[in-house]
Amino acid sequence: MIYSSEVQNMCPVAKGAYHGPAPIPEEGKWVQAKEIRDISGLTHGVGWCAPQQGACKLTLNVKDGIIEEALVETLGCSGMTHSAAMASEILIGKTLLEALNTDLVCDAINTAMRELFLQIVYGRTQTAFSEGGLPIGASLEDLGKGLRSQIGTMFASKAKGPRYMEMAEGYVTRIALNKDKEIIGYEFVNLGKMMDFIKGGAEPGEALKKAQGHYGQFENADSYIDPRKQ
């Protein structure tokens, strides 16, 4: 430690009481966090790249400062999926501080990591008041039984109107229209369920039918269209 001559010539004055950092809520406890290993919690956050051409939803489950679980979901440019694949290998086993200062391949994932770091170290996690936090694997519950990210994809033009392509329920196969050509429902295929049926031995055609469903006034429509072709 190097001190300037001004400091060296000062007389010592005793420091007053030290109360430590303000406690933050972590997994049902109030913790005075002084080191990275004092931090625990599960939380989600969203990040974006500089040109804002893509986004990442990142979920981390941190125990004693170590990232024990990571769920990386990306939306946008095609390269992000490969970046997510690499980030999933990079993140696990690192401390929060290591992960914050590691290139996670894609700027959107890096930004998501920054936002999650702020949430976690300030005690703003989803498990702040949950005793013991959540077990490793908890992030998969957000994906549902099909273990597939829930995506909404809609296209619309002034000339031809809206087209539903993907909803939380799955891949939209047909849109139901009333006599005024307004959307009143849609038919979908839950791709996660369909793949599970196929893996279970069902024929693809049978699996497709079993995984189909519809929403709204689908059965009472005046007409139906394929949102990708019509």
MARBA-3410 file (N, C-alpha, C, O; in Angstrom, 1 decimal):
230
0.9,-1.2,0.0,0.0,0.0,0.0,0.9,1.2,0.0,1.8,1.4,0.8 ~ 0.7,2.1,-0.9,1.5,3.4,-1.0,0.6,4.5,-0.6,-0.5,4.7,-1.0 ~ 1.1,5.3,0.4,0.4,6.5,0.9,1.2,7.8,0.4,2.4,7.8,0.4 ~ 0.4,8.8,0.1,1.0,10.1,-0.3,1.7,10.7,0.9,1.3,10.3,2.1 ~ 2.5,11.6,0.7,3.2,12.3,1.8,2.2,13.0,2.7,2.4,13.2,3.9
1.1,13.6,2.1,0.1,14.3,2.8,-0.6,13.4,3.8,-0.8,13.7,5.0 ~ -0.9,12.2,3.4,-1.5,11.2,4.3,-0.6,10.7,5.4,-0.9,10.6,6.5 ~ 0.7,10.5,5.0,1.7,10.0,5.9,1.9,11.0,7.1,2.1,10.6,8.2 ~ 1.7,12.3,6.8,1.9,13.3,7.8,0.7,13.6,8.7,0.7,14.4,9.6 ~ -0.4,13.0,8.3,-1.6,13.2,9.1,-1.6,12.4,10.4,-0.9,11.3,10.5
-2.2,12.9,11.5,-2.3,12.1,12.7,-3.5,11.2,12.6,-4.5,11.5,12.0 ~ -3.4,10.0,13.3,-4.5,9.1,13.2,-5.7,9.5,14.0,-5.6,10.1,15.1 ~ -6.9,9.3,13.5,-8.2,9.5,14.2,-9.0,8.3,14.2,-9.1,7.6,13.1 ~ -9.5,7.9,15.3,-10.2,6.6,15.5,-11.5,6.6,14.6,-12.2,7.6,14.6 ~ -11.8,5.5,14.0,-13.0,5.3,13.2,-14.2,5.0,14.2,-14.0,4.3,15.1
-15.3,5.5,13.9,-16.5,5.3,14.8,-17.0,3.9,14.6,-16.4,3.0,14.1 ~ -18.3,3.7,15.1,-18.9,2.4,15.1,-19.1,1.9,13.7,-19.3,2.7,12.7 ~ -18.9,0.6,13.5,-19.1,-0.1,12.2,-20.3,-1.0,12.3,-20.3,-1.9,13.0 ~ -21.4,-0.7,11.5,-22.6,-1.4,11.5,-22.7,-2.5,10.4,-23.6,-3.3,10.4 ~ -21.8,-2.5,9.5,-21.8,-3.4,8.4,-22.8,-3.0,7.3,-23.5,-2.0,7.5
-22.9,-3.7,6.2,-23.8,-3.4,5.1,-25.3,-3.7,5.6,-25.5,-4.5,6.5 ~ -26.2,-3.0,4.9,-27.6,-3.2,5.2,-28.0,-4.7,4.8,-27.6,-5.1,3.7 ~ -28.7,-5.4,5.6,-29.1,-6.8,5.3,-30.0,-6.8,4.1,-30.9,-5.9,4.0 ~ -29.9,-7.8,3.2,-30.8,-8.0,2.1,-31.5,-9.3,2.3,-30.9,-10.3,2.9 ~ -32.7,-9.5,1.7,-33.4,-10.7,1.8,-32.9,-11.8,0.8,-32.8,-11.5,-0.4
-32.6,-12.9,1.4,-32.1,-14.0,0.5,-32.7,-15.4,1.0,-32.4,-15.8,2.1 ~ -33.5,-16.0,0.2,-34.1,-17.3,0.5,-34.6,-17.4,1.9,-34.3,-18.4,2.6 ~ -35.4,-16.4,2.3,-36.0,-16.5,3.6,-35.2,-16.0,4.8,-35.6,-16.2,5.9 ~ -34.0,-15.5,4.5,-33.1,-15.0,5.5,-32.7,-13.5,5.2,-32.7,-13.1,4.1 ~ -32.3,-12.8,6.3,-31.7,-11.5,6.1,-30.2,-11.6,6.2,-29.7,-12.1,7.2
-29.5,-11.2,5.1,-28.1,-11.5,5.1,-27.3,-10.2,4.9,-27.6,-9.4,4.1 ~ -26.2,-10.0,5.7,-25.3,-8.9,5.5,-24.2,-9.5,4.5,-23.3,-10.1,4.9 ~ -24.4,-9.1,3.2,-23.5,-9.7,2.2,-22.2,-8.9,2.2,-22.2,-7.7,1.9 ~ -21.1,-9.6,2.4,-19.8,-9.0,2.4,-18.9,-9.6,1.3,-18.0,-9.0,0.9 ~ -19.2,-10.8,0.9,-18.5,-11.5,-0.1,-19.5,-12.2,-1.1,-20.6,-12.3,-0.8
-19.0,-12.6,-2.2,-19.8,-13.2,-3.3,-20.5,-14.5,-2.7,-21.6,-14.7,-3.1 ~ -19.8,-15.2,-1.9,-20.3,-16.5,-1.4,-21.5,-16.2,-0.4,-22.2,-17.2,0.0 ~ -21.7,-15.0,0.0,-22.9,-14.6,0.8,-24.2,-14.5,0.0,-25.2,-14.3,0.6 ~ -24.1,-14.6,-1.3,-25.2,-14.3,-2.2,-25.9,-15.6,-2.7,-25.2,-16.5,-3.1 ~ -27.2,-15.7,-2.5,-28.0,-16.8,-3.0,-29.3,-16.3,-3.6,-29.8,-15.2,-3.1
-29.9,-17.0,-4.5,-31.2,-16.6,-5.0,-31.5,-17.1,-6.5,-30.5,-17.3,-7.2 ~ -32.7,-17.2,-6.8,-33.1,-17.5,-8.2,-33.8,-16.3,-8.8,-34.7,-15.7,-8.1 ~ -33.5,-15.9,-10.0,-34.2,-14.8,-10.6,-34.1,-14.8,-12.1,-33.3,-15.6,-12.7 ~ -34.9,-14.0,-12.8,-34.9,-13.9,-14.3,-34.6,-12.5,-14.7,-34.8,-11.6,-13.9 ~ -34.1,-12.3,-15.9,-33.9,-11.0,-16.4,-33.7,-11.0,-17.9,-33.5,-12.1,-18.5
-33.9,-9.8,-18.5,-33.8,-9.7,-20.0,-32.7,-8.8,-20.4,-32.4,-7.8,-19.7 ~ -32.0,-9.2,-21.4,-30.9,-8.4,-21.9,-31.1,-8.2,-23.4,-31.8,-8.9,-24.1 ~ -30.3,-7.2,-24.0,-30.5,-6.9,-25.4,-29.1,-6.5,-26.0,-28.2,-6.1,-25.2 ~ -28.9,-6.7,-27.3,-27.6,-6.3,-27.9,-27.6,-4.8,-28.2,-28.7,-4.2,-28.2 ~ -26.5,-4.3,-28.5,-26.3,-2.8,-28.8,-27.2,-2.4,-29.9,-27.9,-1.3,-29.8
-27.3,-3.1,-31.1,-28.2,-2.6,-32.1,-29.7,-3.0,-31.9,-30.6,-2.7,-32.7 ~ -29.9,-3.7,-30.7,-31.3,-4.1,-30.3,-32.0,-5.0,-31.4,-33.2,-4.8,-31.7 ~ -31.2,-5.9,-31.9,-31.7,-6.8,-32.9,-32.1,-8.2,-32.3,-32.6,-9.0,-33.0 ~ -31.8,-8.3,-31.0,-32.1,-9.6,-30.4,-32.2,-9.4,-28.9,-31.7,-8.4,-28.4 ~ -32.8,-10.4,-28.2,-33.0,-10.3,-26.8,-32.7,-11.6,-26.1,-32.9,-12.7,-26.8
-32.3,-11.6,-24.9,-32.1,-12.9,-24.1,-32.8,-12.8,-22.8,-32.8,-11.8,-22.1 ~ -33.6,-13.8,-22.5,-34.1,-14.0,-21.1,-33.3,-15.0,-20.4,-33.2,-16.2,-20.9 ~ -32.7,-14.6,-19.4,-31.7,-15.4,-18.6,-32.3,-15.7,-17.2,-32.7,-14.8,-16.5 ~ -32.2,-17.0,-16.8,-32.6,-17.4,-15.5,-31.4,-18.0,-14.8,-30.8,-19.0,-15.4 ~ -31.1,-17.6,-13.6,-30.0,-18.1,-12.8,-30.5,-18.6,-11.5,-31.3,-17.9,-10.8
-30.0,-19.7,-11.0,-30.2,-20.2,-9.6,-28.8,-20.2,-9.0,-28.0,-21.0,-9.3 ~ -28.6,-19.2,-8.0,-27.3,-19.1,-7.4,-27.4,-19.6,-6.0,-28.3,-19.2,-5.2 ~ -26.4,-20.4,-5.6,-26.3,-20.9,-4.2,-24.9,-20.6,-3.7,-23.9,-21.1,-4.3 ~ -24.8,-19.9,-2.6,-23.5,-19.5,-2.0,-22.6,-18.9,-3.0,-21.4,-19.2,-3.0 ~ -23.1,-18.0,-3.9,-22.3,-17.3,-4.8,-22.0,-18.0,-6.1,-21.4,-17.4,-7.0
-22.3,-19.3,-6.2,-22.0,-20.1,-7.4,-23.3,-20.3,-8.2,-24.4,-20.6,-7.7 ~ -23.1,-20.1,-9.5,-24.3,-20.4,-10.4,-24.4,-21.9,-10.6,-23.6,-22.5,-11.3 ~ -25.5,-22.4,-10.0,-25.7,-23.9,-10.1,-26.7,-24.2,-11.2,-26.7,-25.4,-11.6 ~ -27.4,-23.3,-11.7,-28.4,-23.6,-12.8,-28.5,-22.3,-13.7,-28.6,-21.2,-13.2 ~ -28.6,-22.6,-15.0,-28.8,-21.5,-15.9,-29.8,-21.9,-17.0,-29.7,-23.0,-17.6
-30.8,-21.1,-17.3,-31.7,-21.3,-18.5,-31.5,-20.1,-19.4,-31.7,-18.9,-19.0 ~ -31.0,-20.3,-20.6,-30.8,-19.2,-21.6,-31.8,-19.3,-22.7,-31.8,-20.3,-23.5 ~ -32.6,-18.3,-22.9,-33.6,-18.3,-23.9,-33.3,-17.1,-24.8,-33.2,-15.9,-24.2 ~ -33.2,-17.2,-26.1,-32.9,-16.1,-27.0,-34.0,-15.9,-28.0,-34.7,-16.8,-28.4 ~ -34.0,-14.7,-28.5,-35.0,-14.3,-29.6,-34.3,-13.2,-30.4,-33.8,-12.2,-29.9
-34.3,-13.5,-31.8,-33.7,-12.4,-32.6,-32.8,-13.1,-33.7,-33.3,-13.9,-34.4 ~ -31.6,-12.6,-33.8,-30.7,-13.1,-34.9,-30.4,-14.6,-34.7,-30.4,-15.1,-33.6 ~ -30.2,-15.2,-35.8,-30.0,-16.7,-35.8,-28.7,-17.1,-35.0,-28.7,-18.2,-34.4 ~ -27.7,-16.3,-35.0,-26.5,-16.6,-34.3,-26.7,-16.7,-32.7,-25.8,-17.3,-32.1 ~ -27.7,-16.1,-32.2,-27.9,-16.1,-30.8,-28.1,-17.5,-30.2,-27.8,-17.8,-29.1
-28.8,-18.4,-31.0,-29.0,-19.7,-30.5,-27.7,-20.5,-30.2,-27.5,-21.2,-29.2 ~ -26.7,-20.3,-31.1,-25.4,-20.9,-30.9,-24.6,-20.2,-29.7,-23.9,-20.8,-28.9 ~ -24.9,-18.9,-29.6,-24.3,-18.2,-28.5,-24.8,-18.7,-27.1,-24.1,-18.9,-26.2 ~ -26.1,-18.9,-27.1,-26.8,-19.5,-25.9,-26.2,-20.8,-25.6,-26.1,-21.2,-24.4 ~ -26.0,-21.7,-26.6,-25.4,-23.0,-26.4,-24.1,-22.9,-25.6,-23.8,-23.6,-24.7
-23.2,-22.0,-26.1,-21.9,-21.8,-25.5,-22.1,-21.2,-24.1,-21.4,-21.6,-23.1 ~ -23.0,-20.2,-23.9,-23.2,-19.5,-22.6,-23.6,-20.5,-21.6,-23.3,-20.4,-20.4 ~ -24.5,-21.5,-22.0,-25.0,-22.5,-21.0,-23.8,-23.3,-20.4,-23.9,-23.7,-19.3 ~ -22.8,-23.5,-21.2,-21.6,-24.2,-20.7,-20.7,-23.3,-19.9,-20.1,-23.8,-18.9 ~ -20.6,-22.1,-20.3,-19.7,-21.1,-19.6,-20.2,-20.8,-18.2,-19.5,-20.7,-17.3
-21.6,-20.6,-18.1,-22.1,-20.0,-16.8,-22.0,-20.9,-15.6,-21.7,-20.5,-14.5 ~ -22.4,-22.2,-15.8,-22.5,-23.0,-14.7,-21.2,-23.3,-14.0,-20.2,-23.5,-14.6 ~ -21.2,-23.2,-12.6,-20.0,-23.4,-11.8,-19.2,-22.2,-11.6,-18.3,-22.2,-10.8 ~ -19.5,-21.1,-12.2,-18.8,-19.8,-12.0,-19.4,-19.0,-10.9,-20.6,-19.2,-10.5 ~ -18.6,-18.2,-10.2,-19.2,-17.3,-9.2,-19.9,-16.2,-10.0,-19.7,-16.0,-11.2
-20.8,-15.5,-9.3,-21.5,-14.3,-9.9,-20.5,-13.3,-10.5,-20.7,-12.8,-11.6 ~ -19.4,-13.1,-9.8,-18.4,-12.1,-10.2,-17.7,-12.5,-11.5,-17.4,-11.8,-12.4 ~ -17.4,-13.8,-11.5,-16.7,-14.4,-12.7,-17.6,-14.3,-13.9,-17.2,-13.9,-15.0 ~ -18.9,-14.7,-13.7,-19.8,-14.6,-14.8,-20.0,-13.2,-15.4,-20.2,-13.0,-16.6 ~ -20.0,-12.2,-14.4,-20.2,-10.8,-14.8,-19.0,-10.4,-15.7,-19.2,-9.5,-16.6
-17.9,-10.9,-15.4,-16.7,-10.5,-16.1,-16.2,-11.5,-17.2,-15.0,-11.5,-17.5 ~ -17.1,-12.3,-17.6,-16.8,-13.3,-18.7,-17.6,-13.0,-19.9,-18.7,-12.6,-19.9 ~ -16.9,-13.1,-21.1,-17.6,-12.9,-22.4,-18.6,-14.1,-22.6,-18.2,-15.2,-22.7 ~ -19.9,-13.8,-22.6,-20.9,-14.8,-22.8,-21.3,-14.9,-24.2,-22.5,-15.3,-24.5 ~ -20.4,-14.5,-25.1,-20.5,-14.7,-26.6,-21.4,-13.7,-27.2,-21.0,-13.1,-28.2
-22.6,-13.5,-26.7,-23.6,-12.6,-27.3,-23.8,-11.4,-26.4,-24.0,-11.6,-25.2 ~ -23.9,-10.2,-26.9,-24.1,-9.0,-26.1,-25.4,-9.0,-25.4,-25.5,-8.5,-24.3 ~ -26.5,-9.6,-26.0,-27.8,-9.7,-25.3,-27.6,-10.6,-24.0,-28.3,-10.2,-23.0 ~ -26.9,-11.6,-24.1,-26.7,-12.5,-22.9,-25.8,-11.8,-21.9,-26.1,-11.9,-20.7 ~ -24.8,-11.1,-22.4,-24.0,-10.3,-21.5,-24.8,-9.3,-20.7,-24.6,-9.1,-19.5
-25.7,-8.6,-21.4,-26.5,-7.6,-20.8,-27.5,-8.2,-19.8,-27.7,-7.6,-18.7 ~ -28.0,-9.3,-20.2,-28.9,-10.0,-19.2,-28.2,-10.4,-18.0,-28.7,-10.3,-16.9 ~ -26.9,-10.8,-18.1,-26.1,-11.2,-16.9,-25.9,-10.0,-16.1,-26.0,-10.1,-14.8 ~ -25.7,-8.8,-16.7,-25.5,-7.6,-15.9,-26.7,-7.2,-15.1,-26.7,-6.9,-13.9 ~ -27.9,-7.4,-15.8,-29.2,-7.0,-15.1,-29.5,-8.0,-14.0,-30.0,-7.6,-12.9
-29.2,-9.3,-14.2,-29.4,-10.3,-13.1,-28.5,-10.0,-12.0,-28.9,-10.2,-10.8 ~ -27.2,-9.7,-12.3,-26.3,-9.4,-11.2,-26.8,-8.3,-10.3,-26.7,-8.4,-9.0 ~ -27.3,-7.2,-10.8,-27.9,-6.2,-10.0,-29.1,-6.6,-9.2,-29.2,-6.3,-8.0 ~ -29.9,-7.4,-9.8,-31.1,-7.9,-9.0,-30.6,-8.8,-7.8,-31.1,-8.6,-6.7 ~ -29.7,-9.7,-8.1,-29.3,-10.7,-7.1,-28.5,-10.0,-6.0,-28.8,-10.3,-4.8
-27.6,-9.1,-6.3,-26.7,-8.6,-5.2,-27.5,-7.6,-4.4,-27.1,-7.2,-3.3 ~ -28.6,-7.1,-4.9,-29.4,-6.1,-4.1,-30.6,-6.8,-3.4,-31.5,-6.2,-2.8 ~ -30.7,-8.2,-3.5,-31.7,-8.9,-2.8,-33.1,-8.8,-3.5,-34.1,-9.0,-2.8 ~ -33.1,-8.6,-4.8,-34.4,-8.5,-5.5,-34.7,-9.7,-6.3,-35.2,-9.6,-7.4 ~ -34.4,-10.9,-5.8,-34.6,-12.1,-6.5,-36.1,-12.6,-6.3,-36.8,-12.1,-5.4
-36.5,-13.6,-7.0,-37.8,-14.2,-6.9,-37.9,-15.0,-5.6,-39.0,-15.4,-5.2 ~ -36.7,-15.4,-5.1,-36.7,-16.3,-3.9,-36.3,-15.5,-2.7,-35.9,-16.1,-1.7 ~ -36.4,-14.2,-2.7,-35.9,-13.4,-1.6,-36.6,-13.8,-0.3,-35.9,-13.8,0.8 ~ -37.9,-14.2,-0.3,-38.6,-14.5,0.9,-39.0,-16.0,0.9,-39.9,-16.3,1.7 ~ -38.4,-16.8,0.1,-38.8,-18.2,0.0,-37.7,-19.0,0.8,-36.6,-19.1,0.4
-38.1,-19.6,1.9,-37.2,-20.3,2.8,-36.5,-21.4,2.0,-37.1,-22.3,1.5 ~ -35.2,-21.3,2.0,-34.4,-22.4,1.3,-34.3,-22.2,-0.2,-33.6,-22.9,-0.8 ~ -35.0,-21.2,-0.7,-34.9,-20.9,-2.1,-35.6,-22.0,-2.9,-36.5,-22.7,-2.4 ~ -35.2,-22.2,-4.2,-35.8,-23.2,-5.1,-34.7,-24.2,-5.4,-33.5,-23.9,-5.5 ~ -35.1,-25.5,-5.6,-34.1,-26.5,-6.0,-33.6,-26.3,-7.4,-34.1,-25.6,-8.2
-32.4,-26.9,-7.6,-31.8,-26.9,-9.0,-32.7,-27.6,-10.0,-33.2,-28.7,-9.7 ~ -33.1,-26.9,-11.0,-34.0,-27.4,-12.0,-35.3,-26.7,-12.0,-36.2,-26.9,-12.8 ~ -35.4,-25.7,-11.1,-36.7,-25.0,-10.9,-37.0,-24.1,-12.2,-38.2,-23.9,-12.5 ~ -36.0,-23.7,-12.9,-36.2,-22.8,-14.0,-37.0,-23.6,-15.1,-37.6,-22.9,-16.0 ~ -36.9,-24.9,-15.2,-37.5,-25.7,-16.2,-39.0,-25.6,-16.1,-39.8,-25.9,-17.0
-39.5,-25.3,-14.9,-41.0,-25.2,-14.6,-41.6,-24.2,-15.5,-42.8,-24.3,-15.9 ~ -40.9,-23.1,-15.8,-41.4,-22.0,-16.6,-41.7,-22.5,-18.1,-42.4,-21.9,-18.8 ~ -41.0,-23.6,-18.5,-41.1,-24.0,-19.8,-42.4,-24.9,-20.0,-42.8,-25.2,-21.2 ~ -43.0,-25.4,-18.9,-44.1,-26.2,-19.0,-43.7,-27.7,-19.3,-42.5,-28.0,-19.4 ~ -44.7,-28.6,-19.5,-44.4,-30.0,-19.6,-43.7,-30.3,-20.9,-43.0,-31.3,-21.0
-43.9,-29.5,-21.9,-43.2,-29.7,-23.2,-41.7,-29.3,-23.2,-41.0,-29.6,-24.2 ~ -41.3,-28.7,-22.1,-39.9,-28.1,-22.0,-39.5,-27.4,-23.3,-38.5,-27.6,-23.9 ~ -40.3,-26.4,-23.6,-40.1,-25.6,-24.8,-40.4,-24.1,-24.5,-41.5,-23.9,-23.8 ~ -39.6,-23.2,-24.9,-39.8,-21.8,-24.6,-41.1,-21.3,-25.1,-41.5,-21.7,-26.3 ~ -41.8,-20.5,-24.4,-43.1,-20.0,-24.9,-42.8,-18.7,-25.7,-42.3,-17.7,-25.2
-43.2,-18.8,-27.0,-42.9,-17.7,-27.9,-44.2,-17.2,-28.5,-45.1,-18.0,-28.9 ~ -44.3,-15.9,-28.7,-45.4,-15.3,-29.4,-44.8,-14.7,-30.7,-43.9,-13.8,-30.7 ~ -45.3,-15.1,-31.9,-44.9,-14.6,-33.1,-46.1,-14.2,-34.0,-46.9,-15.0,-34.3 ~ -46.2,-12.9,-34.2,-47.3,-12.3,-35.0,-46.8,-11.4,-36.1,-45.8,-10.7,-35.9 ~ -47.5,-11.5,-37.2,-47.1,-10.6,-38.4,-48.4,-9.9,-38.8,-49.5,-10.5,-38.8
-48.2,-8.6,-39.2,-49.4,-7.9,-39.6,-48.9,-6.8,-40.7,-47.8,-6.3,-40.6 ~ -49.8,-6.6,-41.6,-49.6,-5.6,-42.6,-50.9,-4.8,-42.8,-52.0,-5.3,-42.6 ~ -50.7,-3.5,-43.1,-51.9,-2.7,-43.3,-52.8,-3.2,-44.4,-54.0,-3.1,-44.4 ~ -52.1,-3.7,-45.4,-52.9,-4.2,-46.6,-53.7,-5.5,-46.3,-54.8,-5.6,-46.8 ~ -53.1,-6.4,-45.5,-53.7,-7.7,-45.4,-54.1,-8.1,-43.9,-54.6,-9.1,-43.7
-53.7,-7.2,-43.0,-54.1,-7.5,-41.6,-53.2,-8.4,-40.9,-52.1,-8.7,-41.3 ~ -53.6,-8.9,-39.7,-52.7,-9.7,-38.8,-52.7,-11.2,-39.1,-53.7,-11.7,-39.7 ~ -51.6,-11.8,-38.7,-51.5,-13.3,-38.9,-50.8,-13.8,-37.5,-49.8,-13.3,-37.1 ~ -51.5,-14.7,-36.9,-51.0,-15.4,-35.7,-50.1,-16.5,-36.2,-50.6,-17.4,-36.9 ~ -48.9,-16.6,-35.7,-48.0,-17.7,-36.2,-47.6,-18.6,-35.0,-47.5,-19.8,-35.2
-47.4,-18.1,-33.9,-47.0,-18.9,-32.7,-47.6,-18.2,-31.5,-47.4,-17.0,-31.3 ~ -48.2,-19.0,-30.7,-48.8,-18.6,-29.4,-48.2,-19.4,-28.3,-47.4,-20.3,-28.5 ~ -48.5,-19.1,-27.0,-48.0,-19.8,-25.9,-48.4,-21.3,-26.0,-47.6,-22.2,-25.6 ~ -49.6,-21.6,-26.6,-50.0,-23.0,-26.7,-49.2,-23.7,-27.8,-49.1,-25.0,-27.7 ~ -48.7,-23.0,-28.7,-47.9,-23.7,-29.8,-47.9,-23.1,-31.1,-48.3,-21.9,-31.3
-47.5,-23.8,-32.1,-47.4,-23.4,-33.5,-48.8,-23.3,-34.1,-49.6,-24.3,-34.1 ~ -49.2,-22.1,-34.6,-50.5,-21.9,-35.1,-50.6,-22.5,-36.5,-49.9,-22.1,-37.4 ~ -51.6,-23.3,-36.7,-51.8,-24.0,-38.1,-52.9,-23.3,-38.9,-52.8,-23.2,-40.1 ~ -54.0,-22.9,-38.2,-55.1,-22.2,-38.9,-55.7,-21.1,-38.0,-55.7,-21.2,-36.8 ~ -56.1,-20.0,-38.7,-56.8,-18.9,-38.0,-58.3,-19.0,-38.4,-58.6,-19.2,-39.6
-59.1,-18.8,-37.4,-60.6,-18.8,-37.7,-61.1,-17.4,-37.9,-60.8,-16.5,-37.1 ~ -61.9,-17.2,-38.9,-62.4,-15.9,-39.3,-63.9,-15.9,-39.3,-64.6,-16.9,-39.6 ~ -64.5,-14.8,-38.8,-66.0,-14.7,-38.9,-66.4,-14.1,-40.3,-65.5,-13.9,-41.2 ~ -67.6,-13.8,-40.5,-68.1,-13.4,-41.9,-67.5,-12.0,-42.2,-67.5,-11.6,-43.4 ~ -67.1,-11.2,-41.2,-66.5,-9.9,-41.4,-65.0,-10.0,-41.6,-64.3,-9.0,-41.6
-64.4,-11.2,-41.7,-63.0,-11.5,-41.8,-62.2,-11.1,-40.6,-61.0,-10.7,-40.7 ~ -62.8,-11.1,-39.4,-62.1,-10.8,-38.2,-61.7,-12.1,-37.5,-62.4,-13.1,-37.6 ~ -60.5,-12.1,-36.8,-60.0,-13.3,-36.2,-60.9,-13.6,-34.9,-61.0,-12.7,-34.1 ~ -61.4,-14.8,-34.9,-62.2,-15.2,-33.7,-61.6,-16.4,-33.0,-62.2,-16.9,-32.0 ~ -60.5,-17.0,-33.5,-59.9,-18.1,-32.8,-58.8,-18.7,-33.7,-58.5,-18.1,-34.7
-58.1,-19.7,-33.2,-57.0,-20.3,-33.9,-56.8,-21.8,-33.5,-57.2,-22.2,-32.4 ~ -56.2,-22.5,-34.4,-55.9,-23.9,-34.2,-54.4,-24.0,-34.0,-53.6,-23.2,-34.7 ~ -53.9,-24.8,-33.1,-52.4,-24.9,-32.8,-52.0,-26.3,-32.7,-52.8,-27.2,-32.4 ~ -50.7,-26.5,-32.8,-50.0,-27.8,-32.4,-49.0,-27.5,-31.4,-48.1,-26.6,-31.5 ~ -49.1,-28.2,-30.3,-48.1,-28.1,-29.2,-46.9,-29.0,-29.6,-47.0,-30.2,-29.5
-45.8,-28.4,-30.1,-44.7,-29.1,-30.7,-44.0,-30.0,-29.6,-43.5,-31.0,-30.0 ~ -43.9,-29.5,-28.4,-43.3,-30.2,-27.3,-44.0,-31.6,-27.1,-43.4,-32.6,-27.0 ~ -45.4,-31.5,-27.0,-46.2,-32.7,-26.8,-46.1,-33.6,-28.0,-46.0,-34.8,-27.9 ~ -46.1,-33.0,-29.2,-46.0,-33.8,-30.4,-44.7,-34.7,-30.5,-44.8,-35.8,-30.8 ~ -43.6,-34.0,-30.1,-42.4,-34.7,-30.1,-42.3,-35.8,-29.1,-41.7,-36.9,-29.3
-43.0,-35.6,-27.9,-43.0,-36.6,-26.9,-43.8,-37.8,-27.3,-43.5,-38.9,-27.0 ~ -44.9,-37.5,-28.1,-45.8,-38.6,-28.6,-44.9,-39.5,-29.6,-45.0,-40.7,-29.6 ~ -44.2,-38.8,-30.5,-43.4,-39.5,-31.5,-42.3,-40.3,-30.8,-42.1,-41.4,-31.2 ~ -41.6,-39.7,-29.8,-40.6,-40.4,-29.1,-41.2,-41.6,-28.3,-40.5,-42.6,-28.1 ~ -42.5,-41.5,-28.0,-43.2,-42.6,-27.3,-43.6,-43.7,-28.2,-44.2,-44.7,-27.8
-43.4,-43.6,-29.5,-43.8,-44.6,-30.5,-44.9,-44.3,-31.4,-45.3,-45.1,-32.3 ~ -45.6,-43.2,-31.2,-46.7,-42.8,-32.1,-46.3,-42.4,-33.5,-45.2,-41.9,-33.7 ~ -47.1,-42.7,-34.5,-46.8,-42.3,-35.8,-46.9,-40.8,-35.9,-47.7,-40.2,-35.2 ~ -46.1,-40.1,-36.8,-46.2,-38.6,-36.9,-47.6,-38.1,-37.1,-47.9,-37.1,-36.5 ~ -48.3,-38.7,-38.0,-49.7,-38.2,-38.2,-50.6,-38.3,-37.0,-51.3,-37.4,-36.7
-50.5,-39.4,-36.3,-51.2,-39.6,-35.1,-50.8,-38.6,-34.0,-51.6,-38.0,-33.3 ~ -49.5,-38.4,-33.9,-48.9,-37.5,-32.9,-49.4,-36.1,-33.1,-49.7,-35.3,-32.2 ~ -49.4,-35.7,-34.4,-49.9,-34.4,-34.8,-51.3,-34.1,-34.3,-51.6,-33.1,-33.8 ~ -52.2,-35.1,-34.6,-53.6,-35.0,-34.2,-53.7,-34.9,-32.7,-54.5,-34.1,-32.2 ~ -53.0,-35.7,-31.9,-53.1,-35.7,-30.5,-52.6,-34.4,-29.9,-53.0,-34.1,-28.8
-51.7,-33.8,-30.6,-51.1,-32.6,-30.0,-51.8,-31.3,-30.5,-51.4,-30.2,-30.1 ~ -52.9,-31.5,-31.3,-53.6,-30.3,-31.8,-54.6,-29.8,-30.7,-55.1,-30.6,-29.9 ~ -54.9,-28.5,-30.8,-56.0,-28.0,-30.0,-56.5,-26.7,-30.7,-55.9,-26.3,-31.7 ~ -57.5,-26.1,-30.1,-57.9,-24.8,-30.7,-58.4,-23.9,-29.5,-58.7,-24.3,-28.4 ~ -58.5,-22.6,-29.9,-58.8,-21.6,-28.9,-59.8,-20.6,-29.5,-59.8,-20.3,-30.7
-60.7,-20.1,-28.6,-61.7,-19.1,-29.1,-62.9,-19.8,-29.7,-63.2,-20.9,-29.4 ~ -63.5,-19.0,-30.6,-64.7,-19.5,-31.3,-64.4,-20.3,-32.6,-64.9,-20.0,-33.7 ~ -63.4,-21.1,-32.5,-62.8,-21.8,-33.7,-63.8,-22.6,-34.4,-63.9,-22.5,-35.7 ~ -64.7,-23.3,-33.7,-65.6,-24.2,-34.4,-66.8,-23.5,-35.0,-67.5,-24.1,-35.9 ~ -67.0,-22.2,-34.7,-68.1,-21.5,-35.2,-67.7,-20.5,-36.3,-68.4,-19.6,-36.6
-66.5,-20.7,-36.9,-66.0,-19.7,-37.8,-66.7,-19.8,-39.2,-67.2,-20.9,-39.5 ~ -66.6,-18.7,-39.9,-67.2,-18.7,-41.2,-66.1,-19.2,-42.2,-66.5,-19.8,-43.3 ~ -64.8,-19.0,-41.9,-63.8,-19.5,-42.8,-62.5,-19.7,-42.0,-62.4,-19.2,-40.9 ~ -61.6,-20.4,-42.6,-60.3,-20.7,-42.0,-59.2,-20.4,-43.0,-59.3,-20.7,-44.2 ~ -58.0,-19.9,-42.5,-56.9,-19.7,-43.3,-55.6,-20.2,-42.7,-55.5,-20.2,-41.5
-54.6,-20.5,-43.5,-53.3,-20.9,-43.1,-52.5,-19.5,-43.0,-52.3,-18.9,-44.0 ~ -52.1,-19.1,-41.8,-51.5,-17.8,-41.6,-50.1,-17.6,-42.4,-49.7,-16.5,-42.5 ~ -49.6,-18.7,-42.8,-48.3,-18.7,-43.5,-48.4,-18.7,-45.0,-47.4,-18.4,-45.7 ~ -49.6,-19.1,-45.5,-49.7,-19.3,-46.9,-50.8,-18.4,-47.5,-50.9,-18.2,-48.7 ~ -51.8,-18.0,-46.7,-53.0,-17.3,-47.3,-53.1,-15.9,-46.8,-54.0,-15.1,-47.2
END
